[in-house]
Amino acid sequence: MANHDLVLGQSPDLALGQTHELVMRQNHGLDNVHHQGIDNKFDMENSHENDLVLGHHSHHHLLHESELALGQNHGSDDPNDLDVRNHELVMDENQRLSLTDPHELGIAEPLAVDHSQEMMLQSNQEMSIVEQAQFVSPLFHSQSIIIHPSHQVSVGQEFSDVKSCRRALRNAAIACHFEIQTVKSDKTRFTAKCASDGCPWRVHAAKLPGVPTFTIRTINETHTCNGVNHLGHQQASVEWVASSVEERLRENPLYKPKDILEEIHKIHGITLSYKQAWRGKERIMAAVRGSFEEGYRLLPKYCEQIRQTNPGSIALVVGNQDDGCFKRLFISFHASIYGFINACRPLIGLDRTLLKSKYLGTLFFATGFDGDGALFPIAFGVVAEENDENWIWFLSELHTLLVRNTENMPRLTILSDRQKGIVDGVDFNFPTAFHGFCMHHLSESFKKQFNNPTLLNLLWDAAYALTVIGFEAKILEIEEISQEAAFWIRRIPPRLWATAYFEGSRFGHLTANIAESLNNWILEASGLPIIQMLECIRRQLMTWFNERREASMQWIDVLVPSAEQRVSDALQQGQNLPVVRANEAEFEVISAMDQQPMIVDIRNRCCLCRGWQRYGLPCAHASAALLACRQNVHRFTESCFTVATYRKTYSQTIHPIPDKSLWKDHSDLNLLNGGDNQPEILINPPKSLKPPGRPRKKRVRSEDRGRVKRVVHCSRCNQTGHFRTTCAAPI
């Protein structure tokens, strides 16, 4: 570190000898002077205002009645007096000044104070610490700025171009807490000076003839100003903010603007606006992940990469014919298609979530359920706007996908919130499917009308009831509490949501709130540029497939864990139930709950309690009948619950996609495929859409017209016309 003298020449009250050096860090802070083994303490604090705060121990007396001398004992006999004759002031790693032996630093002479320049204190020995601080505040009126070697500039220093030169001077100005003003800047010359009036600091750099580099020709390093005495910094531009946090953002893209503000203030002592931090982050993220506009432009190439790296996958993008703006996108990986058709339950949930990126839009989901009950995404799409037309298109692509990959598509059960676009799309593309309400959406609507937890619990009990008698009993309980709530429920056909009336097989799944289940990671992805968002979804699917595939290799039971537990509970409950056999397939089992006989048909896999039919697993009555005829209960479960089928669900792999820098141009792909050089499809960003709902308006009441506005007051500088957060007065 370069050595610089701290000269207090213009303040006649205090001077340090010019032969003694003060080694300081970048912040020039004098925090604490401490002599070990001595009770007396001499504290020196240097804030942004460069105030010097002097303190003393309660047993320490002012020397010479009203004079404070540094470096000499003045003949005092008190051994507790501060003695700094044989010590030097240095900064330790914690930014604290301590007294150190001069021989350790290789300094021949100790720090001394010229008696002719002693600082005179007021005669009143009771003067407060604050008054002393105000008295010596001009301490750094004239100073030599100490520059860290990484930010030091000197005569003869070379730079590749004028931008590099300006960047180095900007960093030095920020590090040393002063602002610079450009006097001249062109391709061959650059001159700057200190922004404070009257300060002689100045630097001049020029490009020599025949030399490609910029060289600092002259520099005046002397400062007579107090440096920056206000919030912010002229040189702290958005570009500087971006370069300061670039490494941190590359490691953690979720680093928030408020965290950036705190880090810059902690390291550089600069207070910036939230907008500067946000723009700095956006600039770095655009360089790392690409801009939002570039994402839409690269969508055709991205879809081509999906089809190449994951053969059998479907990826297509559609734009408006008039202006080429983005309209729709549909993606389904081959691994998802194979797993759903060959191993999953014939159950699909439909849901969507709003995107929070620059150009908005909506993300559609079509999700199945694996044998263990976990979500199994089949396909997803992005549309510029959620409407009936886009839902019908999305379901049409889903139908085409399923028909193309199977000869005998099973009769599906579909769960959604049954809005008009989804209902029309399901009726048109899946006319034989059972389309039911998602109970999550239904219960949320009920909760808005009747905010009663008891009624809400009874609604769910009615939905889970296996028999019509059980369902009607719960509705009667609701009616006893609120007839209006019962009337609201009866308006909705129970065949669309109640298990007792629903004709399809939901396997115990009453909800399809996919967005809620995926909220932990999809919420973060929804604000990214479109390709980054799609890559986030692909990586999550790839991780799920690999983790679940490896986990299933450790299972040793016949059924998946959730099904194995349910069958074990049924066996435990049914082992003591009385069973009467009618023939080789029919049994009569006495229920333990109400002692009612339950008819079990093991050939058709049904029970009068409807538990076997609704869940696909033998109930307690069926387990008792199977045990009575010495049958293996595990053989009478649906195949989707077996471990072998579960492993088949995740047997295929979702392959990675190379970086966009390795993508080939559309023309090169056509030549490789032997096709004609067709023009590349251009996709422009969609037109930004405002969120639904009427914008809030601030109305002006008639009695407020002509009224004088309230005068705001700043709690920092005690002035009017602004707040503390926008105060620019010197501290």
Phi, psi and omega in degrees: 000134180295146180266132179225140179275142173262109187249127178244060187283327185276351177256108187289353185278332186211134178215145175250143181300141186285349180273000183246135185258145177244112182270120185230160172273187185298325188279357177055024185277133171260104191259316185200133174247123186221131177249115184293140179089355181243133184287333183284143181235141178237102186264134176231121179240137180238107178272188178297336180275002181061034176279145177253120181254120181256133177227162180214162179286157183294337180264001183269132181256146177294135183283144177056038175068308183222014182244143176244116183246142178251132172095358181213144185273346181056034174076016180290139178270352182285117181291346180275356178296149182289126181237117180237022185292329186246027182226157181240147178274122177225162178260131175270186184291338181267020178064034180241139177276135176225160179272125185233149180296132184295335181291332178292333180264356182074030181254132185285322185241146177281171178289130182227163180237131177290125183295333181287344181244030180295145178277125182267127176263165177296150184297334180286111183289349181271009183303135185286165179298319180296319179295321177298319180297319179292329183291324184253019183299332178283023186303317184257034179298325176233120185210156172262119182293128180267119185254131176297144182308326180290342180243012184278138176239145183212165180295134181093352179292135186249149178226153184292325180204180183291330178295319178295322178296313180296323180295318180294319178292324177297314179297322178294320180294319179292319181294327184260006172062046168220159183250147181245156179233127182284126177268315180210138178209115175215197185288342184239345184220150174212124180228135179218157178221170177290139184289343180283137181294133176085351180283130186279357183299133184201148179219144179223128177233149182210160177260118182285151179299132178079002181243130184282351186259158172269139182231137175285119184270312181221152177205133175250107189274359184278133176243135173246005181263170178272005182078201182285124179237030179215170179289149178081187181199135182298325183275353180278072182278175177298323178297320179293319177300316181298315180292330182290325185247014183299314182296319181294320180291326178293326178284322184225091181297344181272009178298122188274155178303324180293328175291325177296317179299316180295320181293317180295320179293323181290320185274315188254350180071027183246134176256114182250171178276158179298324181296321178296316179295319180296316180292325177296319178295317180298324180294318179291316182294328176294323178288328183279310188252356183090159182280166178296322181293320179296326180301315179292323180296327183269002182303315179301320178292323180295317177298322178295323178294322177298315181293329180282314184281336180233077183303140182092353179279161178243126179211114180218148180233142183232135177239165176293140181289333184285305186243000178074011180290148181300140181233307185213156176213138179225129181223134173213123182277149182300323180298321178291319180298313182296316182295321181289315185290324188262346187217340185275166175290148179284061184224129182233135173250139180244133180202172180208163176216144181282138177278151182243022180278186185299322185253015175056213184109179182225140179256121179265146177232139166235114190232137173260190180224128180281180184297336180266004176091002181278155178294140180228091182301128179264311182208157175214156181213162178234132178232151180292331182208137177279117176208176183298320182298316181290326177293318178297320178295316181298315180290331176294318177294324178294319178295317179299321179298314183289318181295324182291335188250003177213147178272323181239084180287128182291164178286118189273156167245126184241133179242134179199185175274002174056043170285165191303316182298320179290318180299314179296319180295320179291316180297325183280319187263331180231069186295337182264358184284153173270118185250112183243166178286142167282122185295338178295313179291322181294317181291327177295320177294320178294322181294326178293327180278321184226096182277071182227112182301325180296315178296321181295319178295321178294326177297316179293322177298321178294323180291325182276347182302132185277335183242160179296323180297316178295322179295312183295328178297320179290323178294323178294323176297321177295320182294327177294330180274314182210112177292329179294319178294319178297320178296321179298320182289319183291342177291338180264122182303126182295339179293348180266348185213332183276133181299324183294332183253342186291133186274335181277178179255113180257354177053035178085357180272116178254348184239155175223036181282074186295317182299323178293320181290327181265011190297332185299321183245335181288333179295321178290322182289334185292345179261001182273162169304155194300318180291322177296323177294315179297322177293324177297318177295316181297317180296323179295317178296318179298320178294316178301312182301316182291314182295315182289327177295315180291323180295322182292338178291343180268352182280136182245353179278170178285321183254161176295159187306314182295318179290323179298321179293319181293320179292322178297319177296319180295321178295320180294322180285330186265353185292338181250008180281139177293135183232132175239126184265128178269317177205198183291345183238331185259140180221157173239121184241131180277123182290141179282339184284305186235010179060025178270142178286135177245127181272127181241131177241104185283340177290315179267359178055059180218155178222151182295335177285348177070008178291321180295318181291322187284328185252346180078006179234145181301134177278185181296322180293317179294322179296320178296319179293319180292323177293326181294326180260014175057046177257153176282115184299325184295337180284347183255030174252159177295145185297335183292346181269356181278152180295325180298317178291322179299317178296328177291330179301320184248026182287333180272163185242138169268114188274151178294163178242132182295165179296154184297338178292342180261359179288138179274154179293159180298322180294323179294322179296321179295321179292321179294325180276358179075017182264180178285154180280079182282151180295145180289143178285127180257126178243118177265159178299149178289162175287129183299134181247134176287147178297152182296156180110153181282131180296142181288136179244141177265108184275144177257117180288151183297326181287347179269351182291131180083357180284140180289133182290152179292136179276121180278156185228135179270126180278358182263314182248001179062026177255165179254162176101353179204171180259175179294323183293337180250013182289132179241011181288149178301141180286000000 
